[in-house]
Amino acid sequence: MRSLPGSLSWIFSRMAVGLLLIPGVASSQSKSGKDGNSSVLTKVVDIPMPGPAVRFDYQSLDAESGRLYISHMNADQLVVFDTATRKVVANLDGFKRVHGVWAVPELDRVYASVTGDHAVAGICRDKEGGAREGLRWR
């Protein structure tokens, strides 16, 4: 009988281990917790977000200011959320099909990929930790 090349052998051995583990993981997640709730996650709070309920995409946390930047792709907006007060502090328009977002506190900037314009936007963080649009690159 022919043996598999080294890399294929490694892949198949890992797949076999994964298949053996899946039933155990699935059964452990279906068991109820102390309060009878079968959910693995616990809802902390429900916060209404601005605009239509369409594709809130990537997020990036600026831990220094406590601001969470959220791309609201199908609404063409960048949402600025204060994690301390649990409130939306800004809802910036004009980011056509905004997709990825990355907070860089060391530069006082937030970068967002504006897919609809084939551009990257650089948003300057203001003194209060909010945001205002400043730069755009194509």
ABEGO torsion letter per residue (X at the ends): XBBBBAAAAAAAAAAAAAAAAAAAAAAAAABBBAAGBABABBBABBBBBBEBBBGBBBBBBBAAAGBBBBBBAAAGBBBBBBAAAGBBABBBBGBBGBBBBBBBAAAGBBBBBBAAAGBBBBBBBBAAGBBBBABBBX
